[in-house]
């Protein structure tokens, strides 16, 4: 088995100017389906998840536990703000491209007016 | 209700040189109890969680969804490595001190030989 020590890649985004009417901003099922599908399409492995709905107009939050590490998302429809984290370890394979695919898919789904992206190597 | 816009604080740590014999490194119940207790003691609000056990000697991983955002932890006992993320929004109150309390409690529990800490404001 190829091992790349314990290097990892953490992709962080703060999304601004997201319309409250975007379904993934307020609908837990919509947000959950988006995250699950993005993880699946990228070839990452979901091993657990937890979501919470803060109630009418107050946003949703979720954490997906991956065999390769995690994805976390929080939405604040009242201020058009979303935070996104995609963290993958590269322990047995380089998962960086898969992480970037999930990350960009989610950002695109929220259609933010402005995005602050941070790419943080972890080791 | 006091609102601090959507500023947040993300505390990130990479822990090195953690002994594989430390129970929270390999035992899912021990890791889960540590995280839950630290969140509770700091006065943060757990609204969901998901943990996964990779099997004998292969580490545990967990994500705790908080009303204030999230906590994520991943352990690699085979290389003495742990990653820790504590992210809190300061939407209705400044939760920075609570986040720091959880963060330091968890780092202390792992007794790492070396820690890389990153403090990332998010807004």
gemmi code that builds the backbone of each chain (N, CA, C; Angstrom):
import gemmi

chains = {
    "A": [
        ("UNK", (0.837, -1.205, 0.000), (0.000, 0.000, 0.000), (0.873, 1.257, 0.000)),
        ("UNK", (0.595, 2.152, -0.925), (1.356, 3.389, -1.012), (0.984, 4.308, 0.148)),
        ("UNK", (1.988, 4.820, 0.826), (1.714, 5.716, 1.945), (2.398, 7.060, 1.724)),
        ("UNK", (1.662, 8.107, 1.904), (2.198, 9.450, 1.717), (2.324, 10.142, 3.063)),
        ("UNK", (2.863, 9.405, 4.036), (2.958, 9.911, 5.402), (1.580, 10.424, 5.811)),
        ("UNK", (1.512, 11.466, 6.608), (0.182, 11.934, 6.990), (-0.085, 13.337, 6.464)),
        ("UNK", (0.386, 13.602, 5.254), (0.085, 14.901, 4.668), (-1.403, 14.978, 4.345)),
        ("UNK", (-1.951, 16.172, 4.410), (-3.358, 16.354, 4.099), (-3.593, 17.721, 3.501)),
        ("UNK", (-4.782, 17.915, 2.963), (-5.145, 19.201, 2.360), (-6.490, 19.650, 2.929)),
        ("UNK", (-6.516, 20.852, 3.500), (-7.743, 21.406, 4.065), (-8.147, 22.616, 3.222)),
        ("UNK", (-9.291, 22.498, 2.569), (-9.818, 23.588, 1.740), (-10.909, 24.304, 2.529)),
        ("UNK", (-10.751, 25.597, 2.653), (-11.631, 26.415, 3.493), (-12.218, 27.526, 2.635)),
        ("UNK", (-13.528, 27.740, 2.740), (-14.132, 28.861, 2.013), (-15.154, 29.571, 2.882)),
        ("UNK", (-15.169, 30.880, 2.756), (-16.224, 31.718, 3.329), (-16.967, 32.325, 2.144)),
        ("UNK", (-18.260, 32.034, 2.039), (-19.063, 32.477, 0.897), (-19.944, 33.649, 1.334)),
        ("UNK", (-19.931, 34.690, 0.537), (-20.722, 35.884, 0.846), (-21.712, 36.173, -0.269)),
        ("UNK", (-22.808, 36.802, 0.093), (-23.783, 37.228, -0.910), (-24.553, 36.076, -1.515)),
        ("UNK", (-24.844, 35.070, -0.706), (-25.658, 33.947, -1.188), (-27.139, 34.293, -0.955)),
        ("UNK", (-27.937, 34.098, -1.967), (-29.378, 34.392, -1.858), (-30.050, 33.420, -0.891)),
        ("UNK", (-30.907, 33.949, -0.025), (-31.614, 33.089, 0.937), (-32.550, 32.118, 0.222)),
        ("UNK", (-32.933, 32.466, -1.033), (-33.851, 31.615, -1.782), (-33.201, 30.378, -2.383)),
        ("UNK", (-31.885, 30.295, -2.364), (-31.183, 29.104, -2.870), (-31.530, 27.943, -1.928)),
        ("UNK", (-32.076, 26.871, -2.473), (-32.647, 25.813, -1.613), (-31.638, 25.213, -0.638)),
        ("UNK", (-30.379, 25.056, -1.072), (-29.364, 24.437, -0.212), (-28.972, 25.335, 0.968)),
        ("UNK", (-29.504, 26.552, 0.983), (-29.231, 27.508, 2.067), (-30.127, 27.233, 3.279)),
        ("UNK", (-31.348, 26.780, 3.028), (-32.334, 26.646, 4.113), (-32.940, 25.249, 4.231)),
        ("UNK", (-32.833, 24.452, 3.191), (-33.447, 23.115, 3.212), (-32.431, 22.061, 3.603)),
        ("UNK", (-32.680, 21.413, 4.715), (-31.752, 20.366, 5.160), (-31.657, 19.224, 4.140)),
        ("UNK", (-32.794, 18.720, 3.626), (-32.670, 17.649, 2.617), (-31.882, 18.094, 1.382)),
        ("UNK", (-32.091, 19.323, 0.948), (-31.372, 19.810, -0.237), (-29.874, 19.909, 0.039)),
        ("UNK", (-29.520, 20.433, 1.194), (-28.106, 20.568, 1.570), (-27.464, 19.188, 1.717)),
        ("UNK", (-28.183, 18.290, 2.374), (-27.670, 16.927, 2.581), (-27.445, 16.213, 1.252)),
        ("UNK", (-28.430, 16.327, 0.362), (-28.297, 15.663, -0.945), (-27.134, 16.232, -1.746)),
        ("UNK", (-26.971, 17.536, -1.686), (-25.856, 18.186, -2.394), (-24.520, 17.638, -1.894)),
        ("UNK", (-24.361, 17.606, -0.574), (-23.094, 17.142, 0.019), (-22.839, 15.673, -0.296)),
        ("UNK", (-23.859, 14.847, -0.097), (-23.698, 13.411, -0.363), (-23.327, 13.156, -1.817)),
        ("UNK", (-24.032, 13.847, -2.719), (-23.802, 13.618, -4.147), (-22.407, 14.083, -4.556)),
        ("UNK", (-21.993, 15.217, -4.020), (-20.665, 15.752, -4.361), (-19.563, 14.809, -3.886)),
        ("UNK", (-19.737, 14.272, -2.682), (-18.762, 13.317, -2.124), (-18.716, 12.050, -2.980)),
        ("UNK", (-19.895, 11.559, -3.329), (-19.988, 10.343, -4.146), (-19.376, 10.556, -5.532)),
        ("UNK", (-19.736, 11.671, -6.169), (-19.243, 11.949, -7.526), (-17.718, 12.088, -7.554)),
        ("UNK", (-17.155, 12.581, -6.456), (-15.703, 12.766, -6.414), (-14.962, 11.471, -6.086)),
        ("UNK", (-15.719, 10.455, -5.682), (-15.078, 9.186, -5.353), (-14.540, 9.127, -3.933)),
        ("UNK", (-15.036, 10.018, -3.065), (-14.674, 9.953, -1.646), (-15.665, 9.034, -0.931)),
        ("UNK", (-15.302, 8.609, 0.277), (-16.069, 7.567, 0.960), (-16.746, 8.086, 2.219)),
        ("UNK", (-18.068, 8.172, 2.180), (-18.845, 8.630, 3.329), (-18.960, 7.501, 4.353)),
        ("UNK", (-18.566, 7.783, 5.599), (-18.699, 6.748, 6.644), (-19.627, 7.202, 7.771)),
        ("UNK", (-20.114, 8.444, 7.716), (-21.047, 8.927, 8.739), (-21.415, 10.363, 8.440)),
        ("UNK", (-22.497, 10.823, 9.062), (-22.894, 12.222, 8.838), (-23.808, 12.678, 9.955)),
        ("UNK", (-23.863, 13.973, 10.157), (-24.791, 14.549, 11.120), (-25.192, 15.927, 10.608)),
        ("UNK", (-26.512, 16.159, 10.554), (-27.022, 17.450, 10.074), (-27.954, 18.033, 11.127)),
        ("UNK", (-28.077, 19.343, 11.088), (-29.008, 20.008, 12.005), (-29.688, 21.170, 11.288)),
        ("UNK", (-30.979, 21.267, 11.512), (-31.783, 22.340, 10.927), (-32.103, 23.336, 12.040)),
        ("UNK", (-31.677, 24.584, 11.871), (-31.890, 25.573, 12.944), (-33.297, 26.169, 12.926)),
        ("UNK", (-34.091, 25.742, 11.965), (-35.477, 26.205, 11.915), (-35.693, 27.226, 10.822)),
        ("UNK", (-36.947, 27.539, 10.620), (-37.396, 28.415, 9.526), (-36.503, 29.659, 9.352)),
        ("UNK", (-35.847, 29.717, 8.236), (-35.051, 30.904, 7.896), (-33.728, 31.040, 8.627)),
        ("UNK", (-33.365, 30.037, 9.440), (-32.165, 30.174, 10.266), (-30.981, 29.302, 9.844)),
        ("UNK", (-31.124, 28.642, 8.734), (-29.963, 27.931, 8.219), (-29.853, 26.475, 8.638)),
        ("UNK", (-28.910, 25.820, 8.013), (-28.653, 24.407, 8.263), (-27.156, 24.222, 8.469)),
        ("UNK", (-26.819, 23.113, 9.074), (-25.410, 22.822, 9.302), (-25.210, 21.316, 9.182)),
        ("UNK", (-24.047, 20.942, 8.720), (-23.811, 19.515, 8.555), (-22.348, 19.171, 8.586)),
        ("UNK", (-22.083, 17.967, 9.040), (-20.724, 17.429, 9.024), (-20.788, 16.029, 8.442)),
        ("UNK", (-19.974, 15.780, 7.438), (-19.897, 14.451, 6.835), (-18.538, 13.869, 7.177)),
        ("UNK", (-18.557, 12.716, 7.805), (-17.315, 12.030, 8.146), (-16.935, 11.150, 6.963)),
        ("UNK", (-15.738, 11.360, 6.462), (-15.257, 10.602, 5.309), (-14.143, 9.661, 5.747)),
        ("UNK", (-13.972, 8.575, 5.013), (-12.816, 7.712, 5.274), (-11.548, 8.547, 5.106)),
        ("UNK", (-11.633, 9.589, 4.257), (-10.475, 10.443, 3.956), (-10.419, 11.689, 4.855)),
        ("UNK", (-11.328, 11.889, 5.750), (-11.379, 12.950, 6.775), (-12.783, 13.568, 6.869)),
        ("UNK", (-13.030, 14.824, 6.475), (-14.396, 15.356, 6.665), (-14.757, 16.514, 5.751)),
        ("UNK", (-16.047, 16.776, 5.744), (-16.632, 17.943, 5.072), (-17.553, 18.596, 6.096)),
        ("UNK", (-17.500, 19.915, 6.225), (-18.404, 20.610, 7.150), (-18.959, 21.851, 6.467)),
        ("UNK", (-20.258, 22.074, 6.670), (-20.893, 23.235, 6.043), (-21.867, 23.885, 7.025)),
        ("UNK", (-21.878, 25.209, 7.020), (-22.797, 25.967, 7.870), (-23.383, 27.098, 7.032)),
        ("UNK", (-24.684, 27.298, 7.125), (-25.315, 28.382, 6.362), (-26.013, 29.378, 7.285)),
        ("UNK", (-25.940, 30.659, 6.908), (-26.623, 31.750, 7.622), (-27.432, 32.538, 6.585)),
        ("UNK", (-28.616, 32.033, 6.246), (-29.398, 32.697, 5.188), (-29.724, 34.145, 5.521)),
        ("UNK", (-29.856, 34.443, 6.805), (-30.198, 35.809, 7.204), (-29.102, 36.809, 6.859)),
        ("UNK", (-27.886, 36.328, 6.624), (-26.827, 37.255, 6.204), (-26.137, 36.814, 4.914)),
        ("UNK", (-26.712, 35.842, 4.239), (-26.163, 35.427, 2.944), (-24.789, 34.812, 3.036)),
        ("UNK", (-24.510, 34.192, 4.185), (-23.152, 33.717, 4.483), (-23.123, 32.192, 4.641)),
        ("UNK", (-22.045, 31.585, 4.129), (-21.860, 30.127, 4.239), (-20.389, 29.857, 4.523)),
        ("UNK", (-20.109, 28.916, 5.416), (-18.720, 28.455, 5.560), (-18.630, 27.006, 5.085)),
        ("UNK", (-17.527, 26.704, 4.460), (-17.315, 25.366, 3.898), (-15.907, 24.888, 4.231)),
        ("UNK", (-15.809, 23.657, 4.682), (-14.514, 23.009, 4.938), (-14.500, 21.642, 4.280)),
        ("UNK", (-13.473, 21.375, 3.511), (-13.258, 20.025, 2.981), (-11.822, 19.652, 3.344)),
        ("UNK", (-11.695, 18.635, 4.169), (-10.368, 18.210, 4.622), (-10.152, 16.753, 4.215)),
        ("UNK", (-9.084, 16.510, 3.472), (-8.734, 15.126, 3.138), (-7.306, 14.831, 3.539)),
        ("UNK", (-7.118, 13.666, 4.105), (-5.766, 13.185, 4.326), (-5.337, 12.497, 3.033)),
        ("UNK", (-4.047, 12.415, 2.858), (-3.499, 11.743, 1.669), (-2.691, 10.531, 2.124)),
        ("UNK", (-3.288, 9.786, 3.034), (-2.533, 8.753, 3.724), (-2.193, 7.575, 2.833)),
        ("UNK", (-3.169, 7.111, 2.085), (-2.917, 5.949, 1.225), (-2.986, 6.318, -0.252)),
        ("UNK", (-3.460, 7.538, -0.541), (-3.532, 8.022, -1.914), (-3.629, 9.539, -1.849)),
        ("UNK", (-3.327, 10.216, -2.943), (-3.451, 11.672, -2.984), (-4.906, 12.016, -3.328)),
        ("UNK", (-5.639, 12.486, -2.328), (-7.056, 12.809, -2.514), (-7.302, 14.294, -2.793)),
        ("UNK", (-6.247, 15.034, -3.086), (-6.373, 16.486, -3.253), (-7.342, 16.860, -4.378)),
        ("UNK", (-7.253, 16.180, -5.510), (-8.127, 16.516, -6.633), (-9.590, 16.217, -6.304)),
        ("UNK", (-9.817, 15.142, -5.570), (-11.193, 14.796, -5.168), (-11.747, 15.866, -4.230)),
        ("UNK", (-10.904, 16.318, -3.309), (-11.329, 17.369, -2.370), (-11.666, 18.650, -3.125)),
        ("UNK", (-10.831, 18.991, -4.098), (-11.072, 20.214, -4.875), (-12.363, 20.109, -5.674)),
        ("UNK", (-12.648, 18.915, -6.168), (-13.889, 18.723, -6.930), (-15.119, 18.946, -6.044)),
        ("UNK", (-15.111, 18.357, -4.852), (-16.218, 18.542, -3.904), (-16.362, 20.020, -3.547)),
        ("UNK", (-15.250, 20.632, -3.254), (-15.202, 22.029, -2.829), (-15.816, 22.943, -3.892)),
        ("UNK", (-15.371, 22.793, -5.127), (-15.864, 23.671, -6.200), (-17.323, 23.377, -6.542)),
        ("UNK", (-17.722, 22.112, -6.454), (-19.127, 21.748, -6.701), (-20.034, 22.442, -5.691)),
        ("UNK", (-19.634, 22.423, -4.439), (-20.464, 23.049, -3.399), (-20.485, 24.572, -3.541)),
        ("UNK", (-19.335, 25.149, -3.799), (-19.305, 26.613, -3.964), (-20.223, 27.024, -5.117)),
        ("UNK", (-20.132, 26.294, -6.203), (-20.958, 26.603, -7.381), (-22.448, 26.504, -7.062)),
        ("UNK", (-22.820, 25.506, -6.272), (-24.236, 25.303, -5.933), (-24.808, 26.477, -5.134)),
        ("UNK", (-23.950, 27.153, -4.375), (-24.433, 28.272, -3.543), (-24.462, 29.602, -4.304)),
        ("UNK", (-23.797, 29.647, -5.431), (-23.765, 30.859, -6.270), (-23.467, 32.132, -5.452)),
        ("UNK", (-22.360, 32.146, -4.736), (-22.029, 33.330, -3.928), (-21.573, 34.500, -4.804)),
        ("UNK", (-21.787, 35.704, -4.319), (-21.288, 36.885, -5.023), (-19.781, 37.023, -4.817)),
        ("UNK", (-19.311, 36.547, -3.672), (-17.897, 36.683, -3.340), (-17.457, 35.480, -2.513)),
        ("UNK", (-16.268, 34.973, -2.783), (-15.753, 33.804, -2.057), (-14.343, 34.087, -1.567)),
        ("UNK", (-14.103, 33.794, -0.307), (-12.736, 33.809, 0.216), (-12.289, 32.359, 0.336)),
        ("UNK", (-11.237, 31.990, -0.404), (-10.746, 30.610, -0.391), (-9.402, 30.537, 0.335)),
        ("UNK", (-9.232, 29.515, 1.140), (-7.944, 29.274, 1.812), (-7.565, 27.804, 1.580)),
        ("UNK", (-6.352, 27.600, 1.118), (-5.870, 26.230, 0.886), (-4.778, 25.962, 1.911)),
        ("UNK", (-5.066, 25.072, 2.835), (-4.170, 24.863, 3.968), (-3.610, 23.440, 3.967)),
        ("UNK", (-2.335, 23.288, 3.625), (-1.725, 21.962, 3.742), (-1.634, 21.587, 5.215)),
        ("UNK", (-1.903, 20.348, 5.550), (-1.783, 19.914, 6.952), (-0.859, 18.732, 7.029)),
        ("UNK", (0.090, 18.838, 7.907), (1.025, 17.721, 8.071), (1.697, 17.784, 9.433)),
    ],
    "B": [
        ("UNK", (-31.233, 40.836, 20.761), (-30.145, 39.860, 20.697), (-28.884, 40.514, 20.100)),
        ("UNK", (-27.792, 40.362, 20.809), (-26.535, 40.945, 20.320), (-26.035, 40.153, 19.106)),
        ("UNK", (-25.708, 40.859, 18.045), (-25.212, 40.158, 16.860), (-23.835, 40.681, 16.478)),
        ("UNK", (-22.925, 39.779, 16.263), (-21.553, 40.154, 15.924), (-21.289, 39.828, 14.460)),
        ("UNK", (-22.248, 40.192, 13.620), (-22.181, 39.845, 12.192), (-21.917, 38.341, 12.108)),
        ("UNK", (-21.166, 37.894, 11.149), (-20.915, 36.463, 11.082), (-19.443, 36.146, 11.272)),
        ("UNK", (-18.803, 36.894, 12.147), (-17.407, 36.594, 12.419), (-17.309, 35.250, 13.136)),
        ("UNK", (-16.219, 34.558, 12.934), (-16.030, 33.271, 13.586), (-14.562, 33.027, 13.841)),
        ("UNK", (-14.297, 32.009, 14.624), (-12.915, 31.647, 14.938), (-12.726, 30.157, 14.701)),
        ("UNK", (-11.744, 29.819, 13.877), (-11.444, 28.419, 13.570), (-10.066, 28.087, 14.142)),
        ("UNK", (-10.061, 27.178, 15.100), (-8.804, 26.751, 15.724), (-8.405, 25.406, 15.130)),
        ("UNK", (-7.199, 25.355, 14.630), (-6.707, 24.180, 13.906), (-5.420, 23.694, 14.564)),
        ("UNK", (-5.332, 22.389, 14.787), (-4.078, 21.849, 15.327), (-3.709, 20.544, 14.651)),
        ("UNK", (-2.422, 20.394, 14.430), (-1.850, 19.125, 13.993), (-0.965, 18.646, 15.137)),
        ("UNK", (-1.291, 17.474, 15.673), (-0.576, 16.942, 16.845), (0.364, 15.832, 16.403)),
        ("UNK", (1.595, 15.917, 16.841), (2.597, 14.917, 16.481), (3.151, 14.231, 17.729)),
        ("UNK", (3.579, 12.998, 17.541), (4.229, 12.284, 18.635), (3.262, 11.860, 19.728)),
        ("UNK", (2.048, 11.499, 19.334), (1.080, 11.006, 20.313), (1.255, 9.490, 20.450)),
        ("UNK", (1.335, 9.024, 21.672), (1.510, 7.592, 21.913), (0.257, 6.825, 21.475)),
        ("UNK", (0.457, 5.695, 20.786), (-0.680, 4.885, 20.343), (-1.452, 4.308, 21.525)),
        ("UNK", (-0.784, 4.230, 22.678), (-1.425, 3.671, 23.865), (-2.383, 4.614, 24.568)),
        ("UNK", (-2.404, 5.883, 24.174), (-3.344, 6.841, 24.763), (-4.749, 6.424, 24.306)),
        ("UNK", (-5.660, 6.183, 25.258), (-6.942, 5.558, 24.909), (-7.742, 6.351, 23.878)),
        ("UNK", (-7.699, 7.684, 23.965), (-8.483, 8.501, 23.035), (-7.948, 8.440, 21.597)),
        ("UNK", (-6.813, 7.753, 21.417), (-6.209, 7.608, 20.087), (-6.877, 6.466, 19.308)),
        ("UNK", (-7.298, 5.437, 20.014), (-7.804, 4.234, 19.335), (-9.200, 3.809, 19.774)),
        ("UNK", (-9.657, 4.287, 20.922), (-10.966, 3.869, 21.434), (-12.029, 4.885, 21.052)),
        ("UNK", (-12.997, 4.442, 20.275), (-14.070, 5.345, 19.870), (-14.852, 5.860, 21.080)),
        ("UNK", (-15.257, 4.987, 22.018), (-15.977, 5.522, 23.189), (-15.150, 6.542, 23.977)),
        ("UNK", (-13.858, 6.284, 24.126), (-13.007, 7.225, 24.880), (-12.909, 8.563, 24.149)),
        ("UNK", (-12.721, 8.529, 22.843), (-12.622, 9.755, 22.045), (-13.945, 10.525, 22.093)),
        ("UNK", (-15.043, 9.784, 21.941), (-16.375, 10.399, 21.956), (-16.658, 11.055, 23.306)),
        ("UNK", (-16.345, 10.353, 24.362), (-16.586, 10.911, 25.702), (-15.748, 12.164, 25.942)),
        ("UNK", (-14.500, 12.117, 25.510), (-13.621, 13.283, 25.659), (-14.218, 14.501, 24.945)),
        ("UNK", (-14.625, 14.306, 23.700), (-15.172, 15.419, 22.909), (-16.464, 15.950, 23.514)),
        ("UNK", (-17.358, 15.043, 23.845), (-18.652, 15.451, 24.421), (-18.454, 16.226, 25.717)),
        ("UNK", (-17.569, 15.699, 26.572), (-17.355, 16.330, 27.876), (-16.710, 17.713, 27.718)),
        ("UNK", (-15.763, 17.811, 26.804), (-15.083, 19.097, 26.591), (-16.065, 20.141, 26.079)),
        ("UNK", (-16.936, 19.739, 25.177), (-17.955, 20.651, 24.626), (-18.910, 21.093, 25.736)),
        ("UNK", (-19.335, 20.122, 26.524), (-20.270, 20.417, 27.623), (-19.628, 21.340, 28.664)),
        ("UNK", (-18.401, 21.012, 29.061), (-17.699, 21.805, 30.088), (-17.476, 23.251, 29.640)),
        ("UNK", (-17.309, 23.436, 28.319), (-17.054, 24.788, 27.807), (-18.346, 25.581, 27.636)),
        ("UNK", (-19.478, 24.890, 27.751), (-20.751, 25.587, 27.604), (-21.190, 25.738, 26.158)),
        ("UNK", (-20.616, 24.911, 25.284), (-21.077, 24.896, 23.890), (-22.217, 23.879, 23.763)),
        ("UNK", (-22.965, 23.956, 22.664), (-24.202, 23.186, 22.534), (-24.116, 22.136, 21.435)),
        ("UNK", (-24.091, 20.877, 21.853), (-24.035, 19.765, 20.896), (-25.418, 19.540, 20.287)),
        ("UNK", (-25.495, 19.542, 18.953), (-26.790, 19.276, 18.304), (-26.739, 18.031, 17.412)),
        ("UNK", (-25.565, 17.420, 17.280), (-25.457, 16.200, 16.489), (-24.024, 15.712, 16.484)),
        ("UNK", (-23.818, 14.457, 16.115), (-22.444, 13.939, 16.068), (-22.392, 12.707, 15.189)),
        ("UNK", (-21.211, 12.426, 14.670), (-20.997, 11.206, 13.903), (-19.558, 10.776, 14.128)),
        ("UNK", (-19.398, 9.502, 14.495), (-18.056, 8.964, 14.745), (-17.849, 7.718, 13.900)),
        ("UNK", (-16.591, 7.420, 13.627), (-16.277, 6.209, 12.878), (-14.992, 5.595, 13.424)),
        ("UNK", (-15.028, 4.283, 13.567), (-13.879, 3.534, 14.056), (-13.264, 2.790, 12.867)),
        ("UNK", (-12.015, 3.079, 12.548), (-11.389, 2.461, 11.379), (-10.896, 1.042, 11.653)),
        ("UNK", (-11.044, 0.596, 12.891), (-10.656, -0.773, 13.204), (-9.379, -0.833, 14.011)),
        ("UNK", (-9.091, -2.021, 14.466), (-7.959, -2.297, 15.354), (-6.679, -1.565, 14.926)),
        ("UNK", (-6.266, -0.630, 15.754), (-4.991, 0.051, 15.534), (-4.996, 1.098, 14.434)),
        ("UNK", (-6.180, 1.366, 13.849), (-6.227, 2.275, 12.698), (-6.882, 3.620, 12.979)),
        ("UNK", (-7.188, 3.888, 14.206), (-7.665, 5.227, 14.524), (-9.161, 5.412, 14.492)),
        ("UNK", (-9.564, 6.567, 14.965), (-10.971, 6.933, 15.039), (-11.119, 8.341, 14.458)),
        ("UNK", (-12.336, 8.649, 14.095), (-12.597, 9.975, 13.558), (-13.982, 10.404, 14.006)),
        ("UNK", (-14.145, 11.686, 14.188), (-15.445, 12.146, 14.653), (-15.703, 13.584, 14.282)),
        ("UNK", (-16.980, 13.884, 14.102), (-17.415, 15.261, 13.863), (-18.580, 15.543, 14.794)),
        ("UNK", (-18.478, 16.619, 15.531), (-19.567, 17.033, 16.420), (-20.149, 18.324, 15.862)),
        ("UNK", (-21.430, 18.295, 15.602), (-22.118, 19.478, 15.113), (-22.590, 20.272, 16.322)),
        ("UNK", (-22.177, 21.522, 16.362), (-22.529, 22.394, 17.488), (-23.508, 23.466, 17.008)),
        ("UNK", (-24.318, 23.976, 17.915), (-25.147, 25.128, 17.564), (-24.237, 26.264, 17.130)),
        ("UNK", (-23.011, 26.272, 17.671), (-22.029, 27.332, 17.371), (-21.103, 26.972, 16.209)),
        ("UNK", (-21.213, 25.836, 15.591), (-20.505, 25.375, 14.381), (-20.030, 23.922, 14.517)),
        ("UNK", (-18.724, 23.637, 14.649), (-18.359, 22.218, 14.714), (-16.992, 21.952, 15.357)),
        ("UNK", (-16.806, 20.687, 15.682), (-15.530, 20.151, 16.160), (-15.262, 18.904, 15.320)),
        ("UNK", (-14.028, 18.748, 14.834), (-13.690, 17.544, 14.068), (-12.343, 17.024, 14.530)),
        ("UNK", (-12.258, 15.704, 14.656), (-11.005, 15.097, 15.114), (-10.734, 13.820, 14.326)),
        ("UNK", (-9.456, 13.622, 13.996), (-9.038, 12.421, 13.273), (-7.743, 11.933, 13.904)),
        ("UNK", (-7.662, 10.636, 14.154), (-6.431, 10.094, 14.751), (-5.787, 9.042, 13.842)),
        ("UNK", (-4.464, 9.049, 13.833), (-3.683, 8.060, 13.087), (-2.666, 7.454, 14.074)),
        ("UNK", (-3.084, 6.484, 14.866), (-2.186, 5.932, 15.889), (-0.918, 5.326, 15.303)),
        ("UNK", (-1.019, 4.818, 14.072), (0.144, 4.190, 13.448), (1.263, 5.188, 13.178)),
        ("UNK", (0.944, 6.484, 13.164), (2.017, 7.470, 12.993), (2.011, 8.541, 14.087)),
        ("UNK", (1.245, 8.304, 15.149), (1.259, 9.225, 16.282), (0.712, 10.603, 15.963)),
        ("UNK", (-0.197, 10.634, 14.990), (-0.667, 11.922, 14.441), (-2.169, 12.112, 14.691)),
        ("UNK", (-2.544, 13.362, 14.995), (-3.958, 13.715, 15.227), (-4.207, 15.081, 14.610)),
        ("UNK", (-5.360, 15.235, 13.954), (-5.759, 16.586, 13.536), (-6.992, 16.985, 14.326)),
        ("UNK", (-7.037, 18.258, 14.666), (-8.134, 18.789, 15.471), (-8.608, 20.113, 14.881)),
        ("UNK", (-9.923, 20.244, 14.761), (-10.542, 21.500, 14.313), (-11.649, 21.874, 15.279)),
        ("UNK", (-11.630, 23.097, 15.761), (-12.744, 23.630, 16.548), (-13.136, 24.958, 15.897)),
        ("UNK", (-14.333, 24.994, 15.370), (-14.792, 26.201, 14.682), (-16.059, 26.708, 15.375)),
        ("UNK", (-16.032, 27.955, 15.797), (-17.242, 28.568, 16.371), (-17.552, 29.876, 15.652)),
        ("UNK", (-18.820, 30.058, 15.398), (-19.272, 31.363, 14.923), (-19.514, 32.210, 16.167)),
        ("UNK", (-19.472, 33.505, 15.949), (-19.732, 34.431, 17.069), (-20.982, 35.239, 16.748)),
        ("UNK", (-21.994, 34.515, 16.285), (-23.153, 35.180, 15.707), (-24.001, 35.913, 16.748)),
        ("UNK", (-24.269, 35.245, 17.833), (-25.100, 35.878, 18.859), (-24.314, 36.146, 20.139)),
        ("UNK", (-23.104, 35.621, 20.213), (-22.234, 35.858, 21.376), (-20.814, 35.536, 20.938)),
        ("UNK", (-19.834, 36.022, 21.673), (-18.443, 35.714, 21.354), (-18.082, 34.378, 22.013)),
        ("UNK", (-17.962, 33.345, 21.179), (-17.673, 32.001, 21.682), (-16.195, 31.637, 21.614)),
        ("UNK", (-15.358, 32.623, 21.380), (-13.927, 32.352, 21.180), (-13.287, 31.675, 22.392)),
        ("UNK", (-13.598, 32.150, 23.591), (-12.995, 31.563, 24.795), (-13.459, 30.122, 25.001)),
        ("UNK", (-14.714, 29.850, 24.682), (-15.231, 28.482, 24.807), (-14.515, 27.563, 23.813)),
        ("UNK", (-14.312, 28.066, 22.609), (-13.606, 27.276, 21.593), (-12.181, 26.970, 22.045)),
        ("UNK", (-11.524, 27.979, 22.603), (-10.143, 27.790, 23.063), (-10.075, 26.779, 24.204)),
        ("UNK", (-11.081, 26.804, 25.069), (-11.126, 25.844, 26.182), (-11.233, 24.406, 25.658)),
        ("UNK", (-12.145, 24.180, 24.709), (-12.305, 22.839, 24.125), (-11.000, 22.409, 23.443)),
        ("UNK", (-10.453, 23.308, 22.684), (-9.229, 23.055, 21.907), (-8.082, 22.623, 22.824)),
        ("UNK", (-7.847, 23.395, 23.875), (-6.723, 23.095, 24.770), (-6.982, 21.828, 25.595)),
        ("UNK", (-8.238, 21.595, 25.958), (-8.595, 20.368, 26.693), (-8.271, 19.134, 25.853)),
        ("UNK", (-8.634, 19.193, 24.591), (-8.392, 18.040, 23.720), (-6.896, 17.849, 23.453)),
        ("UNK", (-6.197, 18.938, 23.201), (-4.751, 18.812, 22.954), (-4.075, 18.182, 24.174)),
        ("UNK", (-4.443, 18.661, 25.344), (-3.851, 18.148, 26.583), (-4.119, 16.645, 26.756)),
        ("UNK", (-5.330, 16.218, 26.391), (-5.703, 14.807, 26.550), (-4.855, 13.890, 25.675)),
        ("UNK", (-4.380, 14.401, 24.545), (-3.580, 13.577, 23.628), (-2.092, 13.560, 23.980)),
        ("UNK", (-1.673, 14.492, 24.814), (-0.275, 14.574, 25.253), (0.722, 14.477, 24.082)),
        ("UNK", (0.584, 15.346, 23.099), (1.500, 15.290, 21.936), (2.901, 15.783, 22.294)),
        ("UNK", (3.889, 15.286, 21.589), (5.253, 15.792, 21.767), (5.424, 17.147, 21.107)),
        ("UNK", (4.644, 17.365, 20.044), (4.752, 18.617, 19.286), (3.385, 18.970, 18.719)),
        ("UNK", (3.045, 20.252, 18.761), (1.743, 20.700, 18.244), (1.951, 21.878, 17.298)),
        ("UNK", (1.321, 21.825, 16.158), (1.252, 22.986, 15.265), (-0.148, 23.580, 15.409)),
        ("UNK", (-0.216, 24.823, 15.868), (-1.517, 25.486, 16.077), (-1.724, 26.585, 15.046)),
        ("UNK", (-2.925, 26.665, 14.519), (-3.281, 27.755, 13.599), (-4.591, 28.361, 14.094)),
        ("UNK", (-4.606, 29.683, 14.209), (-5.807, 30.383, 14.653), (-6.313, 31.200, 13.454)),
        ("UNK", (-7.437, 30.807, 12.934), (-7.922, 31.392, 11.685), (-9.247, 32.123, 11.900)),
        ("UNK", (-9.228, 33.452, 11.871), (-10.504, 34.177, 11.943), (-11.282, 33.918, 10.649)),
        ("UNK", (-12.585, 33.734, 10.768), (-13.403, 33.528, 9.553), (-14.519, 34.549, 9.524)),
        ("UNK", (-14.624, 35.210, 8.417), (-15.684, 36.210, 8.280), (-15.964, 36.466, 6.810)),
    ],
}
model = gemmi.Model(1)
for chain_id, residues in chains.items():
    chain = gemmi.Chain(chain_id)
    for i, (resn, *xyz) in enumerate(residues, 1):
        res = gemmi.Residue()
        res.name, res.seqid = resn, gemmi.SeqId(i, " ")
        for name, pos in zip(("N", "CA", "C"), xyz):
            atom = gemmi.Atom()
            atom.name, atom.element = name, gemmi.Element(name[0])
            atom.pos, atom.b_iso = gemmi.Position(*pos), 0.0
            res.add_atom(atom)
        chain.add_residue(res)
    model.add_chain(chain)
structure = gemmi.Structure()
structure.add_model(model)
structure.setup_entities()
